[in-house]
Each structure stands twice: as structure tokens, then as C-alpha cells.
């Protein structure tokens, strides 16, 4: 029997596990968090683990737990996903979860999906891709989407991380009492990709439009032009105070919106690190595409430069803006004891 096995299968499990670890890679979604939000965020051309899993029953048993370290869940299919994960005994292997809210008017998704999912999964990282309104409802912060038509933001990205402390089975979480995904675990890191505001620049007096974003709710005391009071969770300040890292990505946000975002950041009183990107990534050609409309091409850059005076950011990859960005930030931060390392990071001297 042993003679029919391949040399690979003659190796002990310890060595096979080591080989499998070399084939394990970070999920593609985590490397594209700052790109344009897309449902294709999880697609990868690398399928080494899947191919190895098909080689034999023994390799199947060794590879499968590694293969489900990072999982992708279309929230509409959550009941089937739940049954599969329980029957396959894979729940304990999951370290990160990408949840996709691919909802339509005739196929809505429950914004409290996490109450069920986090009862059988205990991931250290959760990445949510969904419409702005869905993300707001998931965080128990309903947003004002009255200007959605101007921005046309189909998707945004919310990414939460925490130090991994396994749940105590003797003290089950009372998820039904949690109203926000932020309450479900002690999240210490948040990344928010708000997407692009470029489409709104095609409209007259674009700066009067309000970005559909949960940060706009957290950073303001009310909705302009409305008597509606914000419906923030009562314990939102405490939840934001847990954060030690926050990363914000947007493409050409308005200056006045950048100020609102900064007001939200100020409420994160325990932050140790803040990363901000306000310009497109190197491989993002959205600027050329949107400038085919009626916008004045100077407007986005004007708003961007003004935003730089409020929020230092990691946009040094935009070569045309590099010197202007350093000059603006130098004026704002130079007298405050901050020192630039030459690579887009400012530290207190």
C-alpha cells in the first residue's frame, strides 16, 4: 500500500503542515482595501491550496482547515453557509471573514446578520462590503442618503480587527442585546473606505451635497437642512474610544466633508495611529473616466489641497502633488513637534 503513495504523502504530518503553510497566502481582499470597493475584491488567481486539497484524501484533511482560515460569505446565503460550516467542523479554523451584502430591492439582507454569524464564528478580522445605508444600519447609525443620487456610491468597505482572545464557551455572548457590530467584539482597529466623490463634482454647487457615509453621522451633531436628530447608539463614544488605529480612504472628498471626518476621528480618543488616503491609488484611473463629464477638473484638486491642511495623509504616491502636500503639511504640523520620515509618516518628535 505504501509503495503506491507518492513521495510527498510519505512525509510525516508535521512536514506536510510546513509545506502547506508556504502555500498559504493573505486573502486578496486585505490587499485591496484602499481600492475602489467592488464585489470582485475577493477574487484571486492563486489556487495552490485548492489544487493541493484535490490530490488525495490525506492532503484534503490537512489542507482544508488552512483553506478555511479566511472565508467569504455572501450574506444572502448565510443559512446554507451556516449548515456547511457546522457539518464540516470548520468554524474553529476561521480567523478572518469577508461579508458581502449583495442586496437588491427584491432580495434584502438583514443588517443584524452578525448576531447569528458571530455565534458560530469567532474571527479576529471582519471585512464588510456593502451599500452605505447597509453599513450604517449594521453599525446602528442610520445615515442620511438624500444625496445618494449625486455621489452614486454603490459600495463602501468597513474593516474591523482586534486582538484575538478566544470566546469563553461558559459565558456565551448575548448577541440579541447588541445593536451595533462595534459592540459584538472589542474591536481595536477600523479601516473605512468611503469610495469616490468624483461623480458629485458634475453637479452645480456640489459642495452643498452630503456624502452618504456613517462618518458623516459620527462627525456632525445633526443633518444640515433637516430637523432629524442623529440616531447614534447610546454607547457610541465608548465604542469609538476602544479604537487605537483608524484608516480612512476616500477619493477627492469635499473639504467640508474632510472636516466632518476629522471631527469623527477626534472622538476616537485612544488612537495611536491614523492613516488617511484622499487621492486615487496608483492603478486607479477613475480621474480620467470622470473628467469626461461636466466637472471643472480643477475643483477636485482644489478640494484635495484644502483637505490636506486638515488631515495629513499618505498620498505621496501622487508625484504631481508630492511637493505641495509636504509644503502644506509642513506648515500645519511643523510647529506642533511633528517630524516627517520622508515616506508619508508623521511622528511626534
C-alpha positions in Angstrom: 0.0 0.0 0.0 2.8 2.4 1.0 4.6 1.7 -2.3 1.7 3.2 -4.3 1.8 6.5 -2.4 3.7 9.5 -3.8 6.9 10.6 -2.0 5.0 13.6 -0.8 2.5 11.5 1.1 5.2 9.5 2.8 6.2 12.6 4.7 5.0 13.0 8.3 2.1 15.4 9.0 4.5 17.9 10.6 6.4 18.4 7.4 3.3 18.4 5.3 1.9 21.1 7.5 5.1 23.1 7.0 4.7 22.8 3.2 1.1 23.8 3.3 2.0 26.9 5.3 4.3 28.0 2.5 1.3 27.8 0.1 -1.0 29.9 2.4 -1.3 33.5 1.4 -3.1 36.6 2.7 -6.6 36.9 1.2 -6.7 39.2 -1.8 -9.3 41.4 -0.2 -7.0 42.7 2.6 -4.5 43.9 -0.1 -7.2 45.9 -1.9 -9.0 47.6 1.0 -7.9 51.0 -0.3 -9.0 50.3 -3.9 -12.4 51.1 -5.4 -14.9 49.0 -3.4 -16.0 46.1 -5.6 -17.7 42.7 -5.2 -14.7 41.2 -7.0 -12.5 42.2 -4.1 -12.0 38.5 -3.0 -11.1 37.1 -6.4 -7.7 35.6 -6.7 -5.7 33.8 -9.4 -3.8 31.9 -6.8 -5.4 28.5 -6.1 -2.5 26.5 -4.8 -4.2 25.3 -1.6 -7.4 24.3 -3.5 -5.3 22.3 -6.1 -3.3 20.6 -3.3 -6.5 19.7 -1.5 -7.7 17.7 -4.5 -4.6 15.5 -4.7 -5.5 12.9 -2.1 -7.8 12.2 0.9 -4.9 12.7 3.3 -4.0 16.1 1.8 -7.6 17.0 1.8 -7.8 16.5 5.5 -4.6 18.5 6.2 -5.3 21.4 3.7 -9.0 22.0 4.4 -8.5 23.7 7.8 -6.0 26.1 6.3 -8.2 26.7 3.3 -11.0 28.0 5.6 -8.8 30.2 7.7 -10.1 33.1 5.6 -13.7 32.8 4.4 -16.0 34.7 2.1 -19.7 34.9 2.9 -22.4 36.3 0.7 -24.9 37.3 3.4 -27.9 36.3 1.3 -26.5 32.7 1.5 -25.8 32.7 5.3 -28.2 29.9 6.2 -26.5 27.5 3.8 -23.1 28.7 4.9 -24.0 28.1 8.5 -25.1 24.5 7.8 -21.9 23.8 5.8 -19.5 25.2 8.4 -21.1 23.3 11.3 -21.4 20.0 9.4 -17.7 20.3 8.2 -16.5 21.2 11.7 -14.6 24.2 10.3 -15.8 27.1 12.5 -12.9 27.0 14.8 -10.4 27.5 11.9 -11.8 30.8 10.7 -9.6 33.8 11.5 -11.0 36.3 9.1 -14.3 36.9 7.4 -15.3 38.8 4.3 -19.0 39.5 4.4 -20.7 40.7 1.2 -24.1 42.5 1.3 -25.1 42.0 -2.3 -28.6 43.0 -1.7 -31.3 44.1 -4.2 -34.8 45.6 -3.6 -36.3 42.1 -4.0 -33.6 40.4 -2.0 -32.8 42.5 1.1 -30.2 41.4 3.7 -30.6 41.7 7.4 -28.2 44.3 8.8 -28.1 42.3 12.0 -26.5 39.3 10.2 -23.6 39.4 12.6 -25.8 38.4 15.6 -26.1 35.0 14.0 -22.7 34.6 12.3 -20.6 35.6 15.4 -22.3 33.0 17.5 -20.6 30.2 15.5 -17.6 32.1 14.1 -15.0 34.0 16.2 -12.9 35.8 13.6 -10.1 38.3 14.5 -10.9 40.3 11.4 -14.2 41.1 9.7 -14.4 43.0 6.4 -17.8 44.1 5.2 -18.6 45.2 1.7 -22.0 46.8 1.2 -24.0 49.9 0.3 -23.6 52.9 2.6 -27.1 52.6 4.1 -26.5 48.9 4.9 -23.1 49.7 6.6 -24.8 52.4 8.6 -27.6 50.1 9.8 -25.1 47.4 10.6 -23.4 49.9 12.9 -26.7 51.1 14.3 -26.0 54.6 12.8 -28.7 55.1 10.1 -27.3 57.6 7.6 -28.8 60.4 5.5 -28.8 59.2 1.9 -30.8 62.1 0.5 -27.9 63.0 -1.8 -27.1 59.5 -2.9 -28.1 60.4 -6.4 -25.2 62.9 -6.7 -22.5 60.5 -5.5 -23.7 57.2 -6.8 -21.8 55.2 -4.2 -22.9 51.6 -4.6 -20.4 50.1 -2.2 -18.2 51.0 0.7 -15.8 48.9 2.8 -15.7 48.5 6.6 -12.8 46.5 8.1 -12.5 45.7 11.8 -9.7 44.0 13.6 -9.0 43.1 17.2 -6.5 41.2 19.4 -7.6 37.6 19.3 -9.0 36.4 22.6 -11.0 33.1 22.2 -14.5 33.3 23.5 -15.3 31.6 26.7 -17.9 28.9 26.0 -19.0 29.1 29.6 -20.1 32.7 29.1 -21.9 32.9 25.8 -22.3 36.3 24.2 -25.8 37.8 24.4 -25.8 39.0 20.8 -29.5 39.8 20.9 -28.7 42.7 23.2 -26.1 44.2 20.9 -27.3 46.8 18.5 -24.1 47.6 16.6 -21.4 45.4 15.1 -19.0 47.5 17.0 -20.5 46.1 20.2 -20.1 42.4 19.2 -16.3 42.2 20.0 -13.7 44.6 21.4 -12.5 45.9 18.0 -9.3 48.0 18.3 -8.7 48.7 14.6 -11.0 50.2 12.0 -10.5 50.8 8.3 -13.2 52.7 6.3 -13.1 53.1 2.5 -15.8 55.6 1.6 -15.2 55.3 -2.1 -15.1 58.2 -4.6 -16.9 61.6 -4.5 -15.9 62.5 -8.1 -19.4 62.0 -9.6 -20.8 64.7 -7.4 -18.4 67.3 -8.9 -20.5 67.2 -12.1 -23.4 68.9 -10.3 -23.9 72.6 -9.6 -22.9 73.7 -6.1 -21.5 70.2 -5.5 -20.2 71.3 -2.1 -23.7 71.5 -0.7 -24.2 67.8 -1.2 -23.8 65.4 1.8 -21.8 62.2 1.4 -23.8 59.1 2.4 -21.4 57.9 5.0 -21.5 56.7 8.6 -18.6 59.0 9.3 -20.7 62.0 8.4 -23.1 61.0 11.1 -20.4 60.4 13.7 -18.7 63.7 13.0 -21.6 66.0 13.0 -24.3 66.9 15.5 -27.1 66.9 13.0 -28.1 66.7 9.4 -27.8 70.0 7.6 -31.2 71.3 6.4 -33.0 68.7 8.4 -34.7 68.5 11.8 -33.9 64.8 12.1 -31.6 64.1 15.1 -28.9 61.5 14.7 -29.8 58.0 15.8 -26.4 57.1 17.1 -26.0 54.2 19.5 -26.1 55.4 23.1 -22.7 53.9 23.8 -21.1 55.1 20.5 -18.5 57.3 22.3 -17.3 54.2 24.4 -17.2 52.0 21.3 -15.0 54.6 19.4 -12.8 55.0 22.4 -11.7 51.4 22.1 -10.0 52.1 18.7 -6.3 52.5 18.7 -5.9 52.5 14.9 -8.1 54.1 12.2 -7.6 54.2 8.5 -9.7 56.4 6.2 -9.8 56.2 2.4 -11.7 58.4 0.0 -11.2 59.7 -3.5 -11.4 63.5 -3.7 -13.7 64.2 -0.8 -15.0 67.7 -0.4 -13.1 70.0 2.0 -16.1 70.4 4.3 -16.6 66.6 4.4 -13.0 66.1 5.4 -13.6 68.4 8.3 -16.6 66.3 9.4 -14.5 63.1 9.2 -11.8 64.8 11.3 -14.5 65.6 13.9 -15.4 61.9 14.0 -11.7 61.0 14.4 -11.4 63.3 17.3 -14.0 61.2 19.1 -11.6 58.2 18.9 -9.8 59.4 21.9 -7.4 56.4 22.3 -6.0 56.5 18.8 -2.3 55.7 18.5 -2.1 55.7 14.7 -4.2 57.4 11.9 -3.8 56.7 8.2 -5.5 58.8 5.6 -5.6 58.5 1.8 -7.6 61.0 -0.2 -6.2 60.5 -3.7 -6.7 57.5 -6.1 -4.3 54.6 -5.9 -1.6 54.3 -8.5 -3.6 51.9 -10.7 -6.9 53.8 -10.3 -7.9 55.7 -13.5 -11.2 57.0 -12.1 -10.0 60.6 -12.6 -9.7 60.2 -16.3 -13.0 58.5 -16.6 -15.0 61.0 -14.5 -13.4 64.1 -16.2 -15.3 63.1 -19.3 -18.4 64.7 -17.6 -19.2 68.3 -16.9 -17.0 68.9 -13.9 -14.3 71.5 -13.7 -11.1 69.4 -13.4 -9.7 72.0 -11.0 -12.4 71.5 -8.4 -11.3 68.1 -7.1 -7.7 69.1 -6.8 -8.7 72.4 -5.0 -10.8 70.5 -2.5 -8.0 68.0 -2.1 -5.3 70.6 -1.3 -7.6 72.3 1.2 -8.3 68.9 2.8 -4.6 68.3 3.2 -4.5 71.4 5.5 -6.9 69.5 7.8 -5.7 65.9 7.7 -2.2 64.7 7.0 -2.3 61.7 4.7 -0.4 59.0 2.8 -0.8 60.4 -0.7 2.9 60.8 -1.5 2.4 58.3 -4.3 0.8 61.1 -6.3 4.0 62.5 -7.7 2.4 65.7 -9.1 1.1 66.5 -5.6 4.1 65.4 -3.5 5.9 68.7 -3.0 2.6 70.7 -2.5 1.5 68.1 0.0 4.7 68.2 2.0 4.6 72.0 2.0 1.0 72.2 3.2 1.6 69.6 6.0 4.8 71.2 6.9 3.1 74.5 7.6 0.3 72.8 9.6 2.3 70.3 11.6 5.8 71.7 11.7 5.2 73.9 14.7 3.5 71.1 16.6 6.5 68.9 17.2 5.7 66.5 14.4 8.5 65.1 12.2 8.1 63.6 8.7 10.0 60.5 7.9 10.1 61.1 4.2 7.8 58.2 3.4 4.4 59.7 4.3 4.5 59.1 8.1 4.4 61.9 10.7 5.6 61.2 14.2 5.7 63.3 17.3 9.3 64.4 17.7 
